[in-house]
Amino acid sequence: MAKKRPTVEEKKYMSQVADYGCVACEQDGLVRPAEIHHIRKHTGMGLRPSHTKILPLCASHHRTGKISVHLGKKAFEEKYGTEEQLEKKLRERLEEWRILTSIF
């Protein structure tokens, strides 16, 4: 089964999220480029959730580090919070940024 391609609006949001930088590194006081992690909740293997249920994570926190959502999810959540908590915080910050930039 082919994966659903993102719409133009979803691509714009995904780019905005990736540009934010890694949300886990941010909590550690670091700034690192991010790649997109799709939050998989109740989707099963091979099924990708919406392109708007995403987090910006560096490669280490996404898929290669011991404390990452794919290799060390329990340790990741203990240190940084759940994916849902991080997504909520990210959306709040993106909205704050949107409001600030609309003023100027």
C-alpha positions in Angstrom: 0.0 0.0 0.0 1.4 3.4 -1.0 1.9 6.0 1.6 -0.2 9.1 1.4 1.8 12.1 0.1 1.5 15.4 2.0 -0.6 18.1 0.6 0.9 21.6 -0.1 -0.5 22.8 3.2 1.0 19.8 5.0 4.4 20.3 3.3 4.4 24.0 4.5 3.6 22.9 8.1 6.3 20.1 8.0 8.9 22.6 6.7 7.9 25.1 9.5 8.3 22.3 12.1 11.6 21.1 10.8 12.9 24.7 10.8 12.1 24.9 14.5 15.0 22.5 15.3 15.1 19.5 17.6 12.7 19.9 20.6 14.7 17.5 22.7 18.0 19.3 22.1 16.2 22.6 23.0 15.4 21.2 26.4 19.1 20.4 26.8 20.0 24.0 25.9 21.2 23.0 22.4 20.2 24.0 18.9 20.3 21.3 16.3 18.8 20.9 12.9 15.8 18.5 12.8 14.2 15.9 10.7 10.5 15.0 10.9 9.2 12.3 13.2 5.7 11.1 12.6 3.9 10.4 15.9 2.5 6.9 15.6 -0.4 6.4 18.0 -2.9 3.6 17.2 -1.7 3.4 13.6 0.0 0.0 13.5 3.1 -0.9 11.5 3.2 0.4 7.9 0.5 2.9 8.5 1.6 6.5 8.7 -0.5 9.0 10.7 -1.3 12.5 9.6 1.5 14.6 8.3 0.5 17.2 10.9 1.1 14.8 13.9 4.8 15.4 13.8 7.8 16.4 15.9 11.1 18.0 14.9 13.9 15.8 16.2 17.6 15.6 15.3 18.9 12.2 14.0 20.2 11.2 17.4 16.9 11.8 19.2 14.9 10.5 16.3 16.5 7.2 15.3 20.2 6.7 16.1 20.8 7.6 19.8 20.3 5.4 22.9 17.8 8.1 24.1 15.6 8.3 20.9 12.0 7.7 20.0 12.9 4.6 17.9 15.7 3.0 19.9 15.1 4.1 23.5 11.5 5.4 23.7 11.1 4.8 27.5 14.3 6.7 28.3 13.3 9.4 25.8 9.9 9.9 27.4 11.4 9.9 30.9 13.8 12.6 30.0 11.8 14.8 27.6 8.1 13.8 28.0 5.7 12.0 25.8 5.5 12.7 22.1 2.0 14.1 22.6 3.3 16.5 25.4 6.1 17.6 23.1 3.8 18.2 20.2 1.4 20.3 22.3 4.3 22.4 23.5 5.6 22.8 19.9 2.2 23.9 18.6 2.0 26.5 21.4 5.4 27.9 20.5 4.7 27.9 16.8 1.4 29.9 17.5 3.3 32.3 19.7 5.8 32.8 16.9 3.0 33.3 14.4 1.4 36.0 16.6 4.8 37.8 17.1 5.7 37.8 13.5 2.2 39.0 12.4 2.8 42.2 14.4 5.7 43.3 12.3 
